Amino acid sequence: MATNDNKKIVLITGANKGIGFEVARQLAQKGFQVLLGSRDEQRGKKAVEQLLSENLSVSLIQIDVTNQTSIDAAVNEITNKYGYLDILINNSGIYIKEPRPSQLTLDIFQDNFNVNFFGAFFVTKSFLPLIRKSLSGRIVNVTSALGSIYFHETCKQSYFHLAYSASKASLNMFTYQLAQELKNTNIKVNTCTPGLTATELTNFHGHSVEIGAKSTVFLATLPDDGPTGKYFNENCQEEKW
């Protein structure tokens, strides 16, 4: 069980590069014990070495969010070392170039959902017992504006990314319903979009990872009277679903 004297423990999936890596850096700079989640162990080690060279408190957790055996191993590792988890950030994501909706295939849907929705769902389900042991648990799901019906209704441009958008819309619904389930606990569950950020996922178009990490860090560090079951944009402002 966590105490007020403990350093807060945060696990970030998909944190060996891009937005997740920058979130890891910013939270470590704020004094958190960061568990840098990476599917690829070697890439994860390089990321950890970089942050350690900056005198930050970071360690590697090898985790493939699409593999329950890997998830269970990560849970056991954190349980044995810490006994609790304060913050879970479901940052892992995938985008696959898609045809128009009428031309989509099952494998494109499955690949998107396996990481973007099922990965976050089963990681959260598996770690929830540890998060319940925190004095102020936080779950942050990194989504996309493309998962928002309101965004598509109000945007002047048409976006045809049905499989990706649907996977993120499912993540949004999971966020809302889990927040309702946990509303009488000390756990807050929210989701945010980093906005168009210059990473491999976007072919390096968009704003900097420093800006892209802002909303995730904001939700990870919410005070105890902060919101739950909400969706925030890259400027840390609440948005319509």
N, C-alpha and C positions, 0 to 999 in steps of 0.2 A: 504494500500500500504506500502511495506517495505521501510525503509530508511537506510542509511549507519550506523546509530547509533543503529539499532535494532540487537539483537542477532539472528543469523540465526536459523530458525526452520526446523527440519528434522523429517520426519515420516518414520519409518522402520517397515514394516510388518513382522510378524513372528519373533518378536525380543525377545520373552520371554526366549529363550534358544539358544544354539548353536552359529552359526556364527552371526546371527542377534543380539544376546545379546552382543557378543564381539564388533560388529560394533557400537552398541549403547554406550558401554563403551568408546571406543576409540574416537568417535565423541564428546561425552560429555566431555571427558578429554581435547579436543581441544577447548572447550568453546561453543559448540552448545547447543541449547535447544532441547533436544531429546524427541520425542513423541514415546514411545515404544508401537508398535502395537502388540496386542495379541488376538487371537480368544478366548482363555480361560481366563476369567477375573481374576480368582483366581491365576493362574500361572503367569499372567501378573503382578498382584500386588506383588507377591513374588519377581519377577525380578526387579521391580521398587524399592522395599524396599532395595534390595541388592545394587543397584547403588546409592540410596540415602545415604546409610550407608558409601559410599565412597565419600560423599560430592559432588556428581555430579548432574547436573540439568536435571532431567528426570521426565516425567509424563506418565501416562497410557492412551492409546487410545484403547478401545475395538473395534476390527474390524475382521470380518469374510470375507475374500476376495472372498468367493463363494456366498455371500449373499448381494444383492444390497441394501436391507433395512439397513443392518449393515454398508455398505460402506457409504450410504447417511447420516446415523447418525454420522459417524466419520467426514465426510465433514462439517456437520452443527456444530459439536462441535469445530472443528478447526477454522471455519469461525467466529463463535461467540467469541472465545477467542483471536484469533490472526489476523484474516482477510487476511492472506496470508500463503503460504508455500514455503520455499526456496528449499528444497530437498525432493524428494520422492525416497525411496529405496524399490523396490519390491523384498523382500527377501523370502517371503513365498514360500515353495516348498514341494512337496510330491514325494516319490518314492515307488512304489509297486513292489514286486518281480514278474518278468514276465517270461512266457514261451517263446519258440522260436517264431519268427514273425508269422509263419503259424498257430500257436495255440492261438493267442491272441483273446480276447473277447472284445465286445463293452464296457463293464463296466470298464475294465482296461484302455482303451483309455479315456473314459469320466472322470474317477477319476483323471488321470494325467493332462488332459487338463483343467479341471475345476479349479484347483489350479495353475498349472505352467504357463498356458497361459491366459485363460479367467480371472482368478483372477487378474493377473497383468494388463491385458488390461483394464478391467472395473474400477479398482482402479485408474489407470492413467487417463483414460477418465474423471472420476468423479472429480479428484483433479486438473486437468489441469487449470481450471479457477483460482484457488488459486495460482498455480505455476506461471502463467502469471503475477501475481502481484508482484513477486519477482524481485529484481534488477539483480539477477544472478541465475536463476533456474537451477536445476540439477535433472535429472531422471536417476536412476541407476537400471538396471534390472539384477538380479543375475541369471546367466545361468549355463551351464555345458559344459565341453568339449564334452560330448556325444551328444550335439546338433549341433556339427560342422561337416560338411561333410569332411573338410580338415583333421580333427583329425582321422576320421574313415578310410580315404584313406591312411594315413601315419602311423597309429598305427600298430605294428606288431601283436597285439592280436585282436581277433574278439570279439566285444561286442554285445550282443543281448538284447537290451533294447529299442525296437522300440517305444513303446508308450511314455516312458519317453523322449527318444531322440527327437521324433517328436514334443513333447510339448515344449521342449527347443529350437528346431530349429524354431518353430513358434514364440517364444519369441524373438529370434534373428532377424527375419524378421520384426517383429513389431518395434523393437528398431531402425533398419536401416530406415524404412519408416517414422516413427515418427520424427526421426532426420532430414530427408529430408524435411518434412512438416514444421518443426520449425527452419530451418537453418538460416532464416533471423530474428530470435528473439534472446533474451538473454538466452534461455533455451538450455542446452546441454543434449543430450540423449545418453547414452552408456550402454554397457553390459560387464559383466566380469564373469569369472569362479573363484571360490575360490580354485580350485584344490581339490584333495581327502583330505577331512578334517575329523578329528575324532569327529563326532557327531552321534546322534541317527540315522540319515539318512544313515550312512555308517557303522553302528554297531561299531562305534568308531575306524575305521581304517583310517590311514592317518596322516597328520601333524596337528599341534595344531590349535585351533580356532584363536589364535593370528595371525598366518600366513594366515589362511583362510580369515580373515577379511581385509587383507591388500589391495587387489585390489578394494574392494568396497569403503573403506575409501578414497583411492586414487581418484576414480572417483567422489565421493561426494564432494571432496575439490578441484576440478580442478579450475585453474585460468580462467579468462574470455577469454583468448586466447587459451584455451585448446581444445582438439579434440571433435568432436561429430559424432555420427553414427558409432562408432568403437567397436571392441570386444577385450578385454584384458585378458591375462592369470593371474595366481595367483602371478606372479612376476611383475605385472603392465606393461607388455610389450604387444604391439599390436599384435594380432594374425590374421591369415586368417580365414574367416568364414567357 
